[in-house]
Amino acid sequence: MTLRTVRNLARCLSFRRVWNLVLLGLSYRCSLIVRRSIVRGRPYTLTIEPTNRCNLKCPECPSGNGTMVRPLGMMDIDTFRRIVDEVKKDVFYLQLFFQGEPFINNRLTDMIAYAHRHRIYVSISTNAHFLRREVLDGLLQAGLDRLIISVDGMTQEVYEEYRVGGSLSKVRDALEDFDAARQAFGSGARTELTLQMLISSKNENQIPALQTLARRHRADVALKTMQVYSIEGAQEFLPKNERFRRYTISDGALRPKSAMHDRCARLWERSVITWEGVVVPCCFDKDAEYPLGSIVEQDFNEVWQSDTYHAFRERVLAGRKNIPMCRNCTEGLRIYR
């Protein structure tokens, strides 16, 4: 964690938000002891999906490979503001991305500015194809805390093995434009830049080149292990280096390295809202197969404390392996290297 990250997070803390963190931690530990869902407080981290549309065709992504069955669309700014207004006293970390490419939503900068106004740390992950100079100027003015740019190859040939339909030159142009925008903005620029690589068999030998690129643009590096859904995907994309693998392959079956314990802190600490307002348990529920409620029909707190949400938490406590989504989960596994 850099000094800038610490400063940006410190700006977002308050006594109530810290106390909320304490309550969540105590609730989770009590729930593990009594094996039922006890929740005091509200999530400190929220993921909100600006859109599930994407301009690329990444083969292991439901948005890109066409396997997503839920409707495509974009969250409107009024819905976003209403969510923030409901949770702003407790939530201090917002991931403004889920499925899709967030910059397809042309109100994204307004969303960032609104969350920033309420002292919420905002992080966005993007393929960078829409990051023109005027967009980057707007991000800095809006107060974006962290910009994560996916760089999944250091040559066009390797890059498009996964980012199908993508252009590495557009990513490089965006990085140059970000440098220019940050320099023009001056000492007040707060946005942290992270270059993220999904480590695969295609690019694992290009990590040093990514690190060189990051130094050039004063960026952090995030090396992320890849999620796959089939033996075929594993055989094509999993890297040779075991350090960067989430899975083992045994008897023709794909198994996550993480132990399948009957617990999951995510369900007590954070929540995910799709563009259409459906609340789902976590970021692994990409197609909203486990809907817990809708902020279109209810207040968020009603959903958070609903019988449906408590019942799902208790399903995990009773037997996480019995939930199909959870069998491909990284709970307890380090996914960034």
Order of alpha helices (4+ residues) and beta strands (2+ residues): alpha-alpha-beta-alpha-alpha-beta-alpha-beta-alpha-beta-alpha-alpha-beta-alpha-beta-alpha-beta-beta-alpha-beta-beta-beta-alpha-alpha
